Amino acid sequence: MIGEDGVWIAWGIAQHSHDLDFQIKCLKLLENTLNTNEPEAILYAELYDRILKRTNQKQKFGQAIIKENAIKKFYSIENETEVDKRRKAIGLEPLRVYANENCVEYKNKE
């Protein structure tokens, strides 16, 4: 209804909001779209992991990247040996591919 640009702008507002309740409401809306092609699953995964990081929990999909001592790495990932299964279930590429695209040091834990 609002087009691809509108979806990305709306997601950006949610992603960078300081209101956790608002982010959670937006995540629920995105969750309802996971079995469709719109919006892209990466938006759901990014917001999901952002919320987990904000609440001091390990991320689920590996979308949160942090920088320590000028080195990019992933914020802690829950049950990391299963992360690619979770990513695949919502249509995302393996974490090693995402790491390579984002210049993140990553050693697969499998």
C-alpha positions, -999 to 999 in steps of 0.1 A, spaced: 0 0 0 29 24 7 54 9 -16 89 -4 -10 104 30 -1 76 36 24 81 2 40 119 9 45 112 43 59 86 29 84 110 2 94 138 27 99 116 47 123 108 16 143 144 3 142 159 35 155 131 44 179 139 49 216 104 35 225 108 -2 232 70 -7 233 66 8 199 94 -14 185 76 -45 199 43 -34 183 60 -30 150 78 -63 153 44 -80 158 31 -63 126 62 -75 107 58 -110 121 24 -112 104 41 -107 70 68 -134 73 50 -158 49 46 -132 23 72 -115 0 66 -81 15 82 -67 34 115 -85 33 123 -109 61 155 -90 68 135 -62 83 118 -85 108 152 -101 117 169 -67 122 142 -54 144 139 -87 164 176 -87 171 177 -50 179 150 -55 205 169 -85 220 201 -64 222 183 -35 238 170 -59 265 204 -75 271 195 -108 255 214 -128 229 202 -122 194 184 -148 174 192 -142 137 227 -126 138 217 -92 124 232 -71 152 268 -62 144 290 -44 170 325 -29 167 351 -35 193 386 -22 190 379 -13 153 369 -49 146 333 -57 135 318 -88 151 284 -101 159 266 -93 191 262 -125 211 240 -151 193 217 -175 211 225 -211 203 248 -201 175 250 -236 160 213 -233 151 214 -197 137 215 -208 101 184 -229 106 165 -200 121 178 -177 93 167 -202 66 133 -206 82 125 -169 74 143 -167 41 177 -153 50 211 -164 37 235 -182 59 253 -161 85 287 -166 69 273 -150 37 259 -121 57 292 -117 76 311 -116 43 288 -90 29 293 -68 60 330 -74 65 325 -91 98 349 -116 112 330 -148 117 340 -185 123 311 -208 119 304 -226 152 291 -258 136 
